[in-house]
Amino acid sequence: MRALVVLVVGCLAGCSHGGDASGAAAAPSSRQASPDVQLAAHPAGAAVDTPATLQPDLAKAQALLRPEETLDSLTFDANGAATAQGSVDGYKSTAWAVAVPAGRALTVSLASANQNISFDVWDVNVSGAVHRGEVDGREAIVKSSADTTYLIRPGLPRAMARRDEQGEYTLQLQLR
C-alpha cells in the first residue's frame, strides 16, 4: 500500500482568481479553513466504494459562484474516477460540484494547453479555498472528515481574464 500525505490549506482573502473585482475572495460563512495533515491509504488499482446516495449539495455550491460561472455536477464511476472537460473564456467558466464521502481523499488533476488556466477547490462547508491552483499547482489532494461537496473552479488569473484569454481543459478526478 502506498500512503498519500494530504495537506489542506485555507485561503486568505484575495489570494486566488476566485475573488471579486476588488480581489476579495467570496466568504459565504464565518467558519475558516484550518491547516490539516491527514494520511490516506489506498491499494493501487483497487475499486472504490462510492455510495450512490451521496449527492452534491448544489444549493451551497451555487451560493459560492460568481455571476459569470455556471454550475455542473460530477459523479464517480465504479472505480472512483470522473472526468470533466470544459473551457474558460475570460471570466466565464463552469464550476464542478462533486460529493465526497467522509474519510476519502479526492485527487484532482488539470490538463490544459493554456498554462495560465488553474483551478481552486472549495469545500462548500468551509470559508475559503482548500486548494489554490495559482499557488498550489495543477494537482490537488484533499480529504474531509465529514461527507461534503467540493466545488472545483477552473479559471484564469484576473489579468488574463480581463483580456478575455481563452482555453480548454480536462479535469481528472480520483476518489481514494
C-alpha positions as CSV (number, residue, x, y, z in Angstrom):
1,M,0.0,0.0,0.0
2,R,1.1,3.5,-0.8
3,A,0.2,6.3,1.7
4,L,-0.6,9.8,0.5
5,V,0.2,12.8,2.6
6,V,-2.7,15.3,2.3
7,L,-2.3,19.0,3.2
8,V,-5.4,21.1,3.3
9,V,-4.7,24.8,3.4
10,G,-7.1,27.7,3.9
11,C,-7.2,30.6,1.5
12,L,-6.6,34.2,2.5
13,A,-9.0,36.8,1.1
14,G,-7.9,37.8,-2.5
15,C,-5.4,35.0,-2.9
16,S,-7.0,33.3,-5.8
17,H,-8.6,34.0,-9.2
18,G,-11.9,33.2,-7.4
19,G,-12.3,36.7,-6.0
20,D,-14.5,39.6,-7.0
21,A,-13.3,42.7,-8.9
22,S,-11.6,44.0,-5.8
23,G,-9.6,40.8,-5.4
24,A,-11.5,39.7,-2.3
25,A,-12.5,36.0,-2.2
26,A,-16.1,35.1,-1.6
27,A,-16.8,34.3,2.1
28,P,-20.1,32.5,2.5
29,S,-19.7,31.7,6.2
30,S,-17.6,32.8,9.1
31,R,-16.0,29.4,9.6
32,Q,-12.4,29.4,8.5
33,A,-10.4,26.5,7.0
34,S,-7.6,25.3,9.2
35,P,-4.5,23.6,8.0
36,D,-4.8,19.8,8.5
37,V,-2.5,17.0,7.7
38,Q,-4.0,13.6,7.2
39,L,-2.9,10.2,5.8
40,A,-5.0,8.2,3.3
41,A,-4.1,4.7,2.2
42,H,-5.4,3.0,-1.0
43,P,-4.1,0.0,-2.8
44,A,-3.2,0.8,-6.4
45,G,-5.9,-0.3,-8.8
46,A,-8.5,-1.3,-6.2
47,A,-12.1,-0.5,-6.8
48,V,-13.6,2.3,-4.6
49,D,-16.9,2.0,-2.9
50,T,-18.8,5.2,-3.8
51,P,-22.2,5.5,-2.1
52,A,-24.9,6.2,-4.7
53,T,-27.0,8.1,-2.1
54,L,-24.4,10.8,-1.5
55,Q,-25.3,13.7,-3.8
56,P,-23.5,17.1,-4.2
57,D,-25.1,20.0,-2.2
58,L,-25.9,22.1,-5.3
59,A,-27.5,24.9,-3.2
60,K,-24.4,25.5,-1.2
61,A,-22.2,25.2,-4.4
62,Q,-24.4,27.7,-6.3
63,A,-24.1,30.2,-3.4
64,L,-20.3,30.3,-4.0
65,L,-20.4,31.1,-7.7
66,R,-19.7,34.4,-9.3
67,P,-22.3,35.6,-11.9
68,E,-20.1,34.5,-14.8
69,E,-19.8,31.0,-13.6
70,T,-22.2,28.1,-14.4
71,L,-22.6,25.0,-12.2
72,D,-22.4,21.4,-13.2
73,S,-22.1,18.2,-11.1
74,L,-19.9,15.1,-11.4
75,T,-20.4,11.5,-10.3
76,F,-17.8,8.9,-9.9
77,D,-17.7,5.6,-11.8
78,A,-17.3,2.2,-10.1
79,N,-13.6,2.8,-9.8
80,G,-14.0,6.2,-8.2
81,A,-13.0,8.1,-11.3
82,A,-14.6,11.1,-13.1
83,T,-13.6,13.4,-15.9
84,A,-14.7,16.9,-16.7
85,Q,-14.0,18.8,-19.9
86,G,-14.6,22.5,-20.3
87,S,-13.3,25.9,-21.4
88,V,-12.5,29.2,-19.8
89,D,-13.4,32.4,-21.7
90,G,-12.2,35.4,-19.8
91,Y,-14.2,35.3,-16.5
92,K,-16.7,32.7,-17.9
93,S,-16.3,29.1,-16.9
94,T,-18.1,26.1,-15.5
95,A,-17.6,25.2,-11.8
96,W,-17.9,21.5,-11.0
97,A,-19.6,20.1,-7.8
98,V,-18.7,16.6,-6.6
99,A,-19.8,14.8,-3.4
100,V,-17.1,13.1,-1.4
101,P,-17.8,10.7,1.5
102,A,-16.2,11.2,4.9
103,G,-12.6,9.8,5.2
104,R,-12.0,9.7,1.5
105,A,-9.2,11.5,-0.4
106,L,-10.1,13.3,-3.6
107,T,-7.3,13.9,-6.2
108,V,-8.0,16.4,-8.9
109,S,-5.5,16.9,-11.8
110,L,-5.7,19.6,-14.5
111,A,-4.5,19.2,-18.1
112,S,-4.6,22.2,-20.5
113,A,-2.6,23.6,-23.3
114,N,-3.1,27.1,-21.8
115,Q,-0.6,27.1,-18.9
116,N,-2.4,30.1,-17.3
117,I,-5.5,28.1,-16.5
118,S,-5.6,26.8,-12.9
119,F,-8.3,25.6,-10.6
120,D,-9.4,26.1,-7.0
121,V,-11.1,23.6,-4.8
122,W,-13.6,24.9,-2.3
123,D,-15.3,22.8,0.5
124,V,-18.9,24.2,0.5
125,N,-18.9,23.9,4.3
126,V,-15.8,26.0,4.8
127,S,-15.0,29.6,4.0
128,G,-12.1,29.8,1.6
129,A,-10.4,27.5,-0.9
130,V,-8.8,24.3,0.3
131,H,-6.6,24.2,-2.8
132,R,-5.5,27.4,-4.7
133,G,-4.2,26.4,-8.2
134,E,-2.2,29.5,-8.9
135,V,-0.2,28.8,-5.7
136,D,-0.6,25.1,-5.1
137,G,-0.3,23.7,-8.7
138,R,-2.2,21.6,-11.2
139,E,-2.9,18.7,-8.8
140,A,-4.9,18.8,-5.6
141,I,-5.3,16.1,-3.0
142,V,-7.9,16.9,-0.3
143,K,-9.6,14.8,2.4
144,S,-12.5,15.6,4.5
145,S,-13.5,14.2,7.9
146,A,-17.2,14.5,7.0
147,D,-19.4,14.0,4.0
148,T,-19.0,17.1,1.9
149,T,-19.3,18.7,-1.5
150,Y,-16.2,20.1,-3.2
151,L,-16.6,22.8,-5.8
152,I,-13.8,22.7,-8.4
153,R,-13.5,26.2,-10.1
154,P,-11.3,26.4,-13.2
155,G,-10.3,29.9,-14.2
156,L,-7.6,32.4,-15.2
157,P,-5.6,34.9,-13.2
158,R,-7.5,38.3,-13.2
159,A,-5.1,40.0,-15.6
160,M,-5.6,37.3,-18.3
161,A,-9.4,37.1,-17.7
162,R,-9.7,40.9,-18.2
163,R,-8.0,40.4,-21.6
164,D,-10.6,37.6,-22.4
165,E,-7.9,35.0,-22.7
166,Q,-9.4,31.5,-23.5
167,G,-8.5,27.9,-23.2
168,E,-9.9,24.4,-22.9
169,Y,-9.1,22.0,-20.1
170,T,-9.7,18.5,-18.8
171,L,-10.0,17.6,-15.1
172,Q,-9.3,14.1,-13.9
173,L,-10.8,13.2,-10.5
174,Q,-10.0,10.1,-8.4
175,L,-11.6,9.1,-5.2
176,R,-9.5,7.0,-2.9
